[in-house]
């Protein structure tokens, strides 16, 4: 199984290109904080390259910029090529199946001017929000839920 889930912030603006057959492809990188601190007590981050295709690539380019927060669902891919000097180079990246726009560095919204997060799928359509947690147990249904240990029956 090859499945990756990441939440991080864009380290640079997305770059949109088109293949020879006119298929959009967008690349960007995100910084993902590690869950632990180093020996100096500082929290470090990993910088992960992301590639996204088709309509979702165009949406990423149009609505995200450096500092925007995203959730990525995808797979790890490794590829190689020969550089100009003839050396073999390897690249490891995440190919995103889904990119969910979580917010911006400014005020928690996509691009700073969008009122709600967007969830674009590779099927070129915006996913409908439902109240079925089977679809997405972390979905925002517009209201908060208070949970207390006092309410437990045992």
Secondary structure, DSSP 8 states (H G I E B T S, - for coil): ---EEEEEEESS--EEEE-TT--EEEEEEEEEEEEEE-TTS-EEEEEEEEEEEHHHHHHHHHH--TT-EEEEEEEEEEEEEE-TTS-EEEEEEEEEEEEEEEE-TTTSSGGGT-SS--EEETTSSB----S-TTT-TT---SS-----GGG---
